[in-house]
Amino acid sequence: MAPDIEIAENPEDLFRRAARRFADAAKDAARRNGRFAVALSGGSTPKGFYDLLAQEPLSLEIDWDKCRFFWGDERAVPPDDARSNFRMAREALLSHVPVPEANVHRFEAELPDLEEAARRYEGVLSREFGLEDEGLPRFDQIWLGVGPDGHTASLFPGSRALDEAERLACANWAPSQNAWRLTLTYPVLNRAAEAVFLAAGEEKADILRRIIKEGDRRLPAARVSPDGGRLLWLIDRAAAKFLG
């Protein structure tokens, strides 16, 4: 299934569109299901729209009690580390809106045993989504970024998690980063009702050409395709340079 592509004029327009997309999805899911389950992404581009969501008028549109926050991936650092995806989202958004602490589900990335951290996160997903033994969570929305090497979440080229077909989350060695990460897996990403890639800047233009225009499945981001859901690339005009 071909992805939908929405092109913003510049990063500021991109942030506004992303924040609007989040707010509309949150309201729609809350009406339909009584809750909105979303997996957040790290990085500087998502921070731009998290900042907008934390401010009026958007912050007043969302029923934060009904939002359930998760993360697509995390670095192997404590939650107060400057590199933590959780910390960025907390500082930009979660600490400014009335989200109950019980609705915020982070990876325990500070644990010395990352496989244990991954298993615990799988337990959180199973509990929060009411899964049976072999069920998959269906997120209302998953936010994703894309790296210059085509990675998304912490699914890196050459990493073992690319072939994971059973686990919901796992520890993954990122060869290009020389570091361990925690990540959701393709079975989870490809079960989402909506997966949204966010990308900005001319430095992303070539990798987006390879992923979107050429469908190069050697690149991890090209393998995200929600079954029965929507795939949206929300990008700015500079990042879309080679897509015309």
Secondary structure, 3 states (H helix, E strand, C coil): CCCEEEEECCHHHHHHHHHHHHHHHHHHHHHHHCCEEEEECCCHHHHHHHHHHCCCCHHHHCCHHHEEEEECEEECCCCCCCCCHHHHHHHHCHHHCCCCHHHECCCCCCCCCHHHHHHHHHHHHHHHHCCCCCCCCCCCEEEECCCCCCCECCECCCCHHHHCCCCCEEEEEECCCCEEEEEECHHHHCCCCEEEEEECCHHHHHHHHHHHHCCCCCCHHHHCCCCCCEEEEEEECCCCCCCC
